[in-house]
Amino acid sequence: MGPRRMPRLVVLSAALVASHGFATLWQKPFLRRSSRHGHARRASHEDEGPLPEEVPQFALNAKARAKRRKLLARNSKATQLLIGDAIGDAFGAIIEMQDAYWIRSSVNFDSWPKNPMRRTQWDTNQACGMYTDDCEMTVGLMNGLVEHGLDLREDDMLQAWQAEWDLARERPRPNPPGAERSGHGSIKVYFRGFRNIEEIRRSQACKEDPGNAPPMRALPLAFIDDPDTREKLCIRNANSTHPHPRALAASFIMAEGARFMMMEDGKKSQVIKECLSRLRKSSVSNAATEEHLERLDELEDYHSFGHRFAEMSPDVLELLCGPQPCPPAAGLSCGEDGKSRMNGLWSDAMRTSSLVLYLLKHHRGPLDILRAAVDVGGDVDSAAALCLGVVGGSSGLKLGKKGGLPWFLVEELEGVEYLAARARKFEAWIEKQQE
């Protein structure tokens, strides 16, 4: 995901949300709109807000947070994937496009991070625990599959993503009334009606390194059993917005890597080799991606680079993320005082998907891979979302356990009930395909 835009604002004290953006804010009565992605809204009294299963929102009291623990006792792959994706997205979003060296010295994992470069105006529409476009578009792709089935086309995908974008405007406080979900690159100008989709596609097709939206939203495609259908949908996922050879390859290897680990119980040590083999046999084979994967497969285990990558050399960071400091991020203010350049991952498709596969190959659990994805720097929300999505869908998030994620990341996360409800719909659809 790319750098943030300035969100639409309302007058709201930033002090209320600076440390715990969801817990102390009030809920406001809300007029419900009709669903645009297949789940009907129940009627309610005029003083009630939207149901948490229908509109993403926070758990505002101890009872609601405790209920989330019971909800996640149901350990299905799709649910764990979506919750993991949302946690990685929300945690990383706070420090997205920060410098890797600052992150390693300043970010801990026993609370939401704090970013000195974060504008105070963002404390409402980017309250701690809010997920962004990474998780939103992943949910949208699931919804599209449920509604349209395996014949899901590019235009259907766009409509499903637009529906999730529109739904975000219905979120109760602390989200400003009617405000868009944070994030999104070039696609937001299409959602707003300022450019047509062909303009967006042309702008991505002419880049050397297209944006990372195709791999960032590809995880639901891992559940498609037939390899030809899965490849076809990976192509449509990329072509819907990013018709570029590297984007097609990235969409494909992200879905295949997730399938290998989640559905086929493949050995994580073989995930890059397996994705490379499948890519070479596919219709989206891409020489640049294959060469990059080969180099990452030869790279030593990231744990050899020391605690918080203290011993990672600049050339290794460059291999993982591209030229450093990151050239496209030259205008960003980073570090503690804004005077540092950004070292880390830019939001490009090939490097995002390949980095995630490298981290999956060597991870030692959910907390370990969250730390690694964040310590790379740059577009850490996309990397962390994909990593925790796949780990959640394969070995589980291990909430509250040694090496697992702490419970506050679920209790203080936006939309757990909504994400679990969408995962159940998706799982039911998957089961029907397998009959």
N, C-alpha and C positions, 0 to 999 in steps of 0.2 A: 504494500500500500504506500502511496506517495505522501509527501508532506501535507500538513493540515491546512485547510482553508479557515477563514474566520467564520465561526458559526453565527446563526441568527440568535440574538440575545433578548432576554427580558431583564427587568430590574430584579436582582436577586442577590442577596448577600453572599459573596464568595466565601466568607468565613464559615458559613454553615456547611460547606461541602469540601473544604480544602483538605481535611484529613479523612472524614468519613462521608463521602458525597451522597450517600443514600439514606443514612439512618435517621437523621434528624429533620429531614425535610417533610413538608406536609404533602398529603395527597389531595388533589383537587377534583371535584366532580367533572366527569368527562362525557361528552356525547359520543356514542359509539357509531362507527360507520359500518357499512356492510363489508363482509369479508371479500378479499380479492384473491385468496388462495385456498379456498375450499373448506375452511372451518367456520361454521356459523356462529354468530354472536348471540348469546342468550340475553333476553330482555332483563332489565334490572330497574330498581327504583332510581329515581332521578338523583338521589344523593350518593349513589354508588359509583365507583370508578370501574374501569375495564377489568375483566377477569385476568388473573396472571397467566392462565393457560392460553389466552387469546392475544394479549398485548404484552411485550416484554416489560418487566418492572422489577423493582427491588423488594426484598423481604424486609419490612420495616419494623419488625419486633421479634422478640426472642422466640415466640411460638412459631412464627412463619419461618424463621431460620432453622429451628429444630425440625420442622416438617420437611425441609429440604434434605436433611440427612436420611429420613425414611424414604423419601422419593428416590434417592440415588442408591438405595439398597438394591434396587432392580438394576442389575449389572449388564444390561444389553450393550452390544457393540455400538449401535448407532447413538444411543444416549451418551455413553462414555465418550464417543468421538465428538459429539456436539458440545458437551460440557468442557472437554479438554480444549477444543478449538476456541471456545469463548473465553476460557481462562487465559490461555496464551495470548489471545488477541487483546483482552482487557489489560492484562499486566504489561504487555509490551507497548500498548498504545500510549501509555503515560510517558514513556521514554523513547518513543519512536524517533528515529533520526538523530539520536544523541551519539556522541563519540564513544567508541568502544572502550577507550582507556578511562574515560570518566565513569562509565557504567561499572566497570570492574572494581573501581575503588569506592564507589558511592552507593551502589544498589544492593540491598539485602532482600531476603525472601521470607521474612517473618511478618511483613506488612506490605501494603501497596507502595511502590516506589514514589519518590518525590523528585521532581525535575525543575531545577532553577530556571530553565529556559521556557517553562510552561507558562503561557499567558494566563493571568487571573481570570480573564473573560471565559476561558475554557472550562472553568471549574464547575459550570452547570451542565453544559452539553457534553462534557468529557469528565464527568464525575468518576471517581475511583470505582472500578468494577464495571463500567460501561464497555461493552464490546463494540467493534466498529464494522467496517465493510467486509473484513475477512470472514467473520462468522456469519454476518448477514447474508452474503451471497452464497455461502455454503448451504444455509437453510433454504435460500431461494431455489437452489438447484434441486434439493430434496423435494421441495414443494412442486416444482415443475415436473419431476418424474412421477410423483403421485398423481398429478392431475392429467398428464398427457401420456404417460407410459413410455415405453421404449422407442416410440416414434417421436419423441421430444425433438423439436427443431430449434434452430437458432432464434427465431422470433418468439417461440414459446419460452425459451430461457430468458430472453430480455423482458418479457412480460412478468415472469416469476420474480426476477430481480427487482423490477419496478414495483411490484406489489409489496415486497419487503421494505423497500425504500419508503413507500407511501405509509406503510404500517408504522414506521418509526415515528412519524409525526403524531401518532395517537398515544405515545407513551406519557404516563403521568409524571408528576414531579419526581426527581429534580430536573427532568428534561424540560426545557422551556417549551411552552405550548406551541405546537405546530413545527417545532424545529426538526431539521433533518438529522439523521444519524451521522456521526463524525466519520471522516475518511472519504474514500472513493477518489480515484484519479480522474482520467478523462471522461469516464462514463457519467459523472454527475451532471455535466453540461447537457448530455442527452436526456437524462432523467428530468432536468429542469426545462427541457424544451428549447434550449438555445442552439443546439446543433443536431443534425440528423445522424443516424447511426453510420451511414456510409462515410461521413467526414471523420468520425471517430476511428473507424476501421482503417481508413487511408493513413491517418496520422500514426497509427501503430505499425502498419505494414511497412512504412518507409524507415523505421528506426533500425539501427544495428542491434540494439537490445530492447525488445518490446517489454512493456510492463508485465508485472507478475500476477495479474488477476486470473488468468487461466489456471495456473497450478494452485493458486490460493483457494479456489472454490471447487477443486476437482475431486475431493475425497469421497463424496457420495457415489461417484462412478465406480469405486472399488467394489461395490456390492453387486454390480451387474455380472452375472455368471458367464454369459457367452462372450468370448474374447473379441469376436468380430463386432458385435454390438457395442461392447465397451470401447473399442477403438473408434468406432463411428461417433459415439457420443463425446469422446475426448476431443475429436476433431471439431465437432460442432461447438463444444464448450469454448475452444480457442477462437474459432472463426466467427463466433457471434460478436466479438469485440476486438480481437487481436489476431487477424489473419496473417501470421508470420511464421516461418518454419521453426524458429526457436520456441515460439509460444505453443505451437502444436506439439512439439517434442516435450516441452515442459509439462503440459497438460497430461500427456500420455504417461510419462515416467512417474508423475506424482500419483496418478490413479493406480498404476501397476505396482509401484512400491507399497502403497497402502494395501492393495489387495494381497500382495505377497505376504505381508506381515499380519494382516488382520484376518483374512479369510482362508489363507492357505497355510497358516502357521509356519511360514518360512523362517529360516534362521536369519537373524538380523545381520550377522556377519556377511551374509551373501546378498544383501538387498541391492547393493549397487551393481554387482555382477549380473544379477537377475534382470534388473531394469535395463541394463546395457544390452543384454542378449535380446530381450523382447523389443527394445527400440530398434535394433538393427534388423529385425525380422518384420518390422511394421512398415506401413505406408508413410509414416512420418519420420523415418530415419533422418538424422541430421548430424553431419560430420562434426560441427563445432560442439554440439552437446555431447556426442560420443567421446570426443577427445577430452573434454572437460571431466566427464565421469571417470574416464580411465585414470586421469591424474589424481582425482580425489580418492579413488579406490586404492591407489598406491600410497597415499598419505597415511602416516602413523595415527594411531588412536589419539583422539584429542586430549585424553587424560595425560598423555606424555608431555603436554605443554604446561603442566603445573597448575596449582590452585588459581582459579579465575584467569587462566591462560597467561599467567605472569611470565612464562618462558616461551610464549608463542612469538616467533620472529615475524618481522614485517612482511617477509616474502610469503610466509604461510597465510597470513591474513589476506594478502593480495591474491593468492591462489584461490582462497575461498570466496572472496568478495569482489575481486576486480581491483583496478588501480587505486592506490591509497596515497593521501587522503582522497576520499571519493569525489571525483570531478563533478558529477551532476549536483552534488551537495555544497558546492563552493560558496554559495550565498547564505548558507545556514549558520546561525550562531549556536555554538556547542560548548560543552564543558561547563564548569561552574560559573564562569563569568561571561560566557558568550564569545570569548576571544579564540576559542579552539576551532580547528577544522574537524569535520566529521570523518572519522575512520570507521569503516563498517560496510554493511551490505546496502546497496541501492535496490530499489524495487524493480529488478529485472527478472524476467521469467526463468532464464536458463540458470542463473546463479542461485536464485531462491530455491528452486526445486532440487538442484544438485547439492546445495548446502544441507538441506533438510535430509536428504538420503544419507549424506555423510554422517550427520549427527545421529540419525536413527541406527546406523551401522554400529556405532560405538557406545550408545547410551547405556546407563546403568540404573535407569528408573525415571519416573516422572519429574522429580525435583532436579535430578542431575541434568536432564535434557532441557528443562526450562532454564536453568542457570547457563548452560552452554549456548542456547539459542539467544539469550539476552546478551551474553558477554561478547558475542560477535560484533554487536553494535549496528547502528543504522536502522534498517527496516525490520526491527526485532519483533514487532507484533505479528507480521506474516510468518516469519520463521518459527516463532514460538507457538502460534496457532496450529500450524501444520504438524509440528513435532508432537505437541500434546494431543492433537486429534488422533494421530496414528497410534501413539502409545496408549491413549485411552481406549481405542478400538481394538487393540491387540492384547496387551498385558494388563490394562486397567490403570486408573489414576491413583489407586492405593491411598485414598483419602484418610488422613489422620494416622497413617502407618509410617514406619521407618522407611525413608527413601521415597515416600509418597508426598502428595501435595497436602498442605495444611488446610483445615476445614474452612478457615476464613475466606479462602479463595472461592468457595462455593456459597457460603452464607452471605457474602457481600458482593456477589456477582449479579449483574443484571440478567433477568430473563430465564432463570433456571427452569421454572415451571413451564414457560412457553417452549423452551428448547426441548424439554423432555416430552411435551405433548406432540411437537412436530416430529421428533424421533420415533415416537410410537406409531404415528401415521405412516411414516416411511417404512418402518419395520413390517407393518401389516401389509403394505404394498409389496415389499420384497418377498414375503412369505407366499403371496398369491402368485408371484412370478415363478416360484419354485414348485408349485403344485403340478 
